[in-house]
Amino acid sequence: MTDARPLRADAARNRKLLLAAAADEFAEHGLDASVADIARRAGVGKGTVFRHFAAKDDLIAAILIDRMEELSTLGEGLIEADHEGEALREFLTAAARQRQERDLSFLAEASESMAQVTSARNRMLEALDRLVDRAREAGAVRDDITGTDVFLLMCAPNYVAGYVPNASPDLWRRYLAVIFDGLRPEGAHPLPADAPRLA
């Protein structure tokens, strides 16, 4: 696991470079991306990688945690926003944009059993739950929508757009708009099944 103590400025810079390089390598080559190639891309030695991350799985976990913490921080900052519906939309837009810039969703399975990843995911889900609750109470989304529903829809705009060859980089925005309109109470019909619960 990574060390929780504060990093020196140079170590923090190297860690940031490593995470960015690793994210690019994994996005291009999948889980077969090598530590040597990640180090080369970051402009550091292979030993530097292992000083920060004892194993490749720790590096994967750190990438996911950084991405989820970015969304958590945004969500927590939006919880007191004046326009509850727009706050939720801003969160979903940020989540979709993050995935559009670099789709690393396939990494989740590789580290889903790691406690730090679970903790980061729970923090993000808590922020999302609160955003959904506020939007529902304000009448911005339908009464039968839960935070889990919205979480499961987060990847949908990019997933759908990914089926279109040579798609515009902004195509995901079209499907996010369709999804968000489906969350609104206007013209809503009862949903045919109960909302799921995540373990």
C-alpha positions as CSV (number, residue, x, y, z in Angstrom):
1,M,0.0,0.0,0.0
2,T,1.0,3.6,-0.4
3,D,2.4,5.5,2.5
4,A,-0.1,7.9,4.1
5,R,2.6,10.4,5.4
6,P,2.9,13.8,3.6
7,L,5.3,13.7,0.7
8,R,8.2,16.0,0.0
9,A,7.6,18.4,-2.9
10,D,9.8,16.4,-5.3
11,A,8.2,13.1,-4.2
12,A,4.7,14.6,-4.6
13,R,5.7,15.8,-8.1
14,N,7.0,12.4,-9.0
15,R,3.8,10.7,-7.7
16,K,1.6,13.1,-9.8
17,L,3.7,12.4,-12.9
18,L,3.5,8.7,-12.3
19,L,-0.2,8.7,-11.9
20,A,-0.8,10.7,-15.1
21,A,1.7,8.5,-17.0
22,A,0.1,5.3,-15.7
23,A,-3.4,6.5,-16.5
24,D,-2.3,7.2,-20.1
25,E,-0.5,3.9,-20.4
26,F,-3.5,1.9,-19.0
27,A,-5.9,3.9,-21.3
28,E,-3.8,3.0,-24.3
29,H,-2.7,-0.6,-23.5
30,G,-5.1,-1.9,-20.9
31,L,-4.0,-3.9,-17.9
32,D,-1.0,-5.1,-20.0
33,A,0.7,-1.7,-19.5
34,S,4.1,-2.3,-18.0
35,V,5.7,-0.6,-15.1
36,A,8.8,0.0,-17.2
37,D,6.7,1.9,-19.9
38,I,4.9,3.9,-17.2
39,A,8.3,4.9,-15.7
40,R,9.6,5.9,-19.1
41,R,6.5,7.9,-19.9
42,A,6.8,9.7,-16.5
43,G,10.5,10.4,-17.1
44,V,11.6,8.6,-13.9
45,G,13.4,5.3,-13.2
46,K,11.5,2.1,-12.5
47,G,12.8,2.1,-9.0
48,T,10.9,5.4,-8.4
49,V,7.7,3.7,-9.3
50,F,8.2,1.0,-6.7
51,R,9.2,3.5,-4.1
52,H,5.7,5.1,-4.4
53,F,3.7,1.9,-5.2
54,A,4.8,-1.5,-3.9
55,A,2.9,-3.3,-6.7
56,K,1.1,-2.6,-9.9
57,D,-2.2,-3.1,-8.1
58,D,-1.3,-0.3,-5.7
59,L,-0.7,2.0,-8.7
60,I,-4.1,1.0,-10.2
61,A,-5.8,1.7,-6.9
62,A,-4.2,5.1,-6.6
63,I,-5.4,6.1,-10.0
64,L,-9.0,5.1,-9.2
65,I,-8.9,6.8,-5.8
66,D,-7.6,10.1,-7.3
67,R,-10.5,10.0,-9.8
68,M,-13.1,9.3,-7.2
69,E,-11.8,11.8,-4.8
70,E,-11.9,14.5,-7.5
71,L,-15.6,13.7,-7.9
72,S,-16.2,13.5,-4.2
73,T,-14.7,16.9,-3.6
74,L,-16.8,18.4,-6.3
75,G,-20.0,16.7,-5.0
76,E,-19.3,17.8,-1.4
77,G,-18.8,21.4,-2.7
78,L,-22.1,21.3,-4.5
79,I,-24.3,20.0,-1.7
80,E,-25.1,23.5,-0.5
81,A,-25.6,25.0,-4.0
82,D,-28.7,27.1,-4.5
83,H,-30.0,25.2,-7.6
84,E,-30.3,21.6,-6.6
85,G,-31.0,20.2,-10.0
86,E,-28.2,22.1,-11.6
87,A,-25.8,20.9,-8.9
88,L,-26.6,17.3,-9.7
89,R,-26.2,18.0,-13.4
90,E,-22.8,19.6,-12.8
91,F,-21.7,16.5,-10.9
92,L,-22.9,14.1,-13.7
93,T,-21.3,16.3,-16.3
94,A,-17.9,16.2,-14.5
95,A,-18.2,12.4,-14.1
96,A,-18.9,12.0,-17.8
97,R,-16.1,14.4,-18.8
98,Q,-13.6,12.6,-16.7
99,R,-14.5,9.3,-18.4
100,Q,-14.5,10.9,-21.9
101,E,-11.0,12.3,-21.3
102,R,-9.6,8.9,-20.2
103,D,-11.9,5.8,-19.9
104,L,-10.4,3.7,-17.1
105,S,-13.5,2.0,-15.9
106,F,-12.0,-1.4,-16.7
107,L,-9.5,-0.8,-13.8
108,A,-12.2,-1.0,-11.2
109,E,-12.4,-4.8,-11.2
110,A,-8.7,-5.1,-10.7
111,S,-8.8,-3.3,-7.3
112,E,-12.4,-3.6,-6.2
113,S,-11.4,-5.6,-3.1
114,M,-8.9,-3.1,-1.8
115,A,-10.1,-1.2,1.3
116,Q,-8.8,2.2,0.2
117,V,-10.7,1.9,-3.1
118,T,-13.9,0.9,-1.3
119,S,-13.5,3.8,1.1
120,A,-13.1,6.3,-1.8
121,R,-16.0,4.9,-3.6
122,N,-18.2,5.1,-0.5
123,R,-17.3,8.8,0.0
124,M,-18.2,9.5,-3.6
125,L,-21.5,7.6,-3.3
126,E,-22.4,9.5,-0.1
127,A,-21.8,12.8,-1.9
128,L,-23.9,11.7,-4.8
129,D,-26.7,10.4,-2.5
130,R,-26.9,13.8,-0.8
131,L,-27.0,15.6,-4.2
132,V,-29.8,13.3,-5.4
133,D,-31.8,13.7,-2.1
134,R,-31.6,17.5,-2.3
135,A,-32.6,17.5,-6.0
136,R,-35.5,15.1,-5.3
137,E,-36.7,17.2,-2.3
138,A,-36.6,20.4,-4.4
139,G,-38.7,18.7,-7.1
140,A,-35.9,18.8,-9.7
141,V,-35.9,15.0,-10.1
142,R,-38.7,12.5,-9.8
143,D,-39.7,11.0,-6.4
144,D,-38.7,7.4,-7.2
145,I,-35.1,8.1,-8.2
146,T,-32.3,7.1,-5.8
147,G,-28.6,7.9,-5.6
148,T,-27.9,4.3,-6.7
149,D,-30.0,4.8,-9.8
150,V,-28.0,7.9,-10.7
151,F,-24.7,6.2,-9.9
152,L,-25.6,3.3,-12.3
153,L,-26.4,5.9,-15.0
154,M,-23.2,7.8,-14.6
155,C,-21.3,5.8,-17.2
156,A,-24.2,5.6,-19.7
157,P,-23.5,8.7,-21.8
158,N,-20.0,7.6,-22.6
159,Y,-20.9,4.0,-23.0
160,V,-23.6,4.8,-25.6
161,A,-21.5,7.3,-27.5
162,G,-18.7,4.7,-27.6
163,Y,-20.8,2.6,-30.0
164,V,-20.7,5.3,-32.7
165,P,-17.6,5.1,-35.1
166,N,-15.7,8.4,-35.4
167,A,-18.1,10.0,-32.9
168,S,-17.8,13.7,-32.1
169,P,-15.9,14.1,-28.8
170,D,-19.0,15.8,-27.4
171,L,-21.5,13.2,-28.3
172,W,-21.7,12.0,-24.7
173,R,-23.4,15.4,-23.9
174,R,-26.4,14.5,-26.0
175,Y,-27.0,11.3,-24.1
176,L,-26.4,13.0,-20.7
177,A,-29.1,15.5,-21.7
178,V,-31.5,12.6,-22.5
179,I,-30.7,10.9,-19.2
180,F,-31.1,14.1,-17.2
181,D,-34.5,14.8,-18.8
182,G,-35.5,11.2,-17.8
183,L,-34.7,12.1,-14.2
184,R,-37.1,15.0,-14.2
185,P,-40.6,14.7,-12.7
186,E,-42.4,16.2,-15.7
187,G,-44.3,13.5,-17.6
188,A,-42.8,10.7,-15.4
189,H,-44.5,7.3,-15.3
190,P,-44.0,4.8,-12.4
191,L,-40.9,2.8,-12.7
192,P,-41.5,-1.0,-13.2
193,A,-39.1,-2.3,-10.7
194,D,-37.7,-1.4,-7.3
195,A,-34.4,0.6,-7.1
196,P,-31.4,-1.7,-6.7
197,R,-29.1,-1.6,-3.7
198,L,-25.3,-1.8,-4.0
199,A,-23.4,-4.1,-1.6
